Amino acid sequence: MSRKITVLDTTLRDGEQVPGAKMNASQKVEFAQQLKRLRVDIIEAGFPASSAGDFQAVQEIVRSVGDSVSITALARAVKNDIDAVYESIKLAQDPLIHIVLGTSNIHVEKKFSRSKDAVLQMGVDAVKYAKTLLPQVQYSTEDASRADFEYLWKTIEAVVKAGATVINVPDTVGYAEPEEFGDLFRRLNERLKNVDDKVMLSVHCHNDLGLATANTLSAIKNGADKIECTINGLGERAGNTSLEEVVMALKVREDRYHCTTRIQTTELLRTSRLLTYLTGLDVQVNKAITGDNAFAHSSGIHQDGLLKDKNVYEIMSPEEVGAESMELVLTARSGRHAFKHAVQKMGFEPGEDAEFEKLFESFLALADLKKEVYDHDVFYLIQSQREKTESSSPLYELGSFQVITGDLHPTATVELKQGGVTLKGSAIGDGPVDALYSAMKALIGLDVHLKHYKINSISGGKEAIGRVNIQIDVQGKTYSGRAMDTDIIKASSLAFLNGINAALLDAAHSELDSQKL
């Protein structure tokens, strides 16, 4: 039988401590609403005693989502902090006061300059006071992974007897190792059940040694019933445990952990992208679950296997986390099978073996010159070799463009080619890319909505290459496009056309399928 794991998201508290990640109150509310859609169990909304602005933001989050999601906020083991938490979250349907106090020798001696017994008593007094305000109180034993075990347990036993309902054991500085940390939880869990089996054991890890996810999973295997995480692993220094990584590990390896969460996993990518948008902090491209390349494959051997059966190299489907279907990125290492798939995806038959080999050689020559080969490149190769398809092709090519920008009326003029027809048009927009896309949409005549736009530099220096990733919505369906160029406006236009062409090909294939029926 599966254990239910409670998920607390602390992006709005611990995650926001990252330099540059500060959000205003309306942004925090927007993100909290997305966390509600993600179905996290508890939102740690902030540190109310730190500022009037944080106090008010926590109150607004309570008003916005506190009727359906448990809300907590952080307090040090002092009365004023606890009062601030209570006043900010008291209107929530299921409020929880969260108290934190150090337990390691270095915290006790250097941070508080008190005896161990005196610090322990601070914690007991704080819990007793918090219990007069709310029934649910969480106590975090800060820096537990470096604490003396017997003192750690003595602290936990005392605060539980004082009324704590959740004991959170943090690896505050990312010092723990999975086997060691798991053993710590096993020992604490055995003792805690003998004191009060209704008290929940929780884990909170940092990623200083890159072990936050592994340590969290080890804690779960050894008795933790609650996890504290952030979206994208956002957090101080090297970050916190990544919510998406732990949740998907539990889902994919349920046979191993026998645990489930109530997280709506199809909202993971949307939540990740919203956080990137609100903070301006990008996710690394090879980040597990939510990175741009998480479901992209460029190796020829991998691509060949995936085209035969996705299970060959994919342990979960992109759709499970809210991403599009797997992406085969064409490079010089891509094989014939992947290239043939790309040609067929664009509505062309590869032709005779000799004809295809010639086309494949042209592809390899181009791939040697470029880092990645995109749909518009494949289309160009096909068009160059098969002039007869030019008059009937439904796909668009970029002929030329000109963009004039400034603070008055950014304007774009675009020339597109479709088959043997050249289309020209102009439009204004809020900026150069908006003007460019407006002009292209007017020429193409489709109702297209831009859902996601991201640009990254993938090289340095004067000739730096920009890579653009977009998602567009066409008639309720989502299509992706990406492109690279030293000119980011050109890369933007090519990525947009790749998305448009993907939509046109999908429509053409759907029409053929309906005719067969």
GIRA-V556846 format. One record per helix or strand. SS is the DSSP state (2 for helix, 1 for strand). FROM is the first residue (numbers start at 1). LEN is the number of residues. If there is no record, write none. Layout:
# GIRA-V556846
SS,FROM,LEN + SS,FROM,LEN
This chain:
# GIRA-V556846
1,3,2 + 1,6,4 + 2,15,3 + 2,25,14 + 1,42,3 + 2,48,3 + 2,52,14 + 1,70,7 + 2,79,11 + 1,95,8 + 2,105,8 + 2,116,16 + 1,137,6 + 2,144,3 + 2,149,14 + 1,166,6 + 2,178,18 + 1,200,7 + 2,212,10 + 1,226,5 + 2,231,3 + 1,240,1 + 1,242,1 + 2,243,10 + 2,254,4 + 1,259,2 + 2,265,15 + 1,296,2 + 2,300,9 + 2,310,3 + 2,318,4 + 1,327,2 + 1,330,1 + 2,336,10 + 2,353,17 + 1,373,1 + 2,375,11 + 2,387,3 + 1,396,9 + 1,410,9 + 1,421,9 + 2,432,13 + 1,448,10 + 1,466,9 + 1,477,9 + 2,488,29
